[in-house]
Amino acid sequence: MKVAIGCDHAGYELKDHLIAVLKEGGVEINDHGTNGPDSVDYPDFGHAVCSEVEAGEVDFGILICGTANGMAMTANKHAGIRCGLCWTPEIASLTKQHNNANVIALPARFLSLDEGLNITKAYMEATYEGGRHQKRIDKIAC
């Protein structure tokens, strides 16, 4: 499995934690930064991750910022992206099961490192259900 990940200055600690744990589990990671607390513009990192997801270079993307709203808004500007803002494992599972999200956004200022990892794992373990959900997904694009 291959994953693209990116964050702003509010999310670098969670990003680094996720990378370390996911790599231990055999996941290949494309790290798009940022790598410290200096203020940066989240869209730069969100677009880099989403471009890889759209191109099929990775299986899915993880975006992290303070509230996850900015990253989710940025991601969902990409025609080939369905990004869900995930703040609990249950939300993450449903984001995959019902919405077939290919990117998740995590709110670093509101999650512990363990919560962020549990949310990511829940998303990764979920399976898209298809069926009645597909006709709804087909209506998303403008």
Secondary structure, DSSP 4 states (H G I P E B T S, - for coil): -EEEEEE-TTTHHHHHHHHHHHHHTT-EEEE----SSS---HHHHHHHHHHHHHTTSSSEEEEEESSSHHHHHHHTTSTT--EEE-SSHHHHHHHHHHH--SEEEEEGGG--HHHHHHHHHHHHH-----THHHHHHTTT--
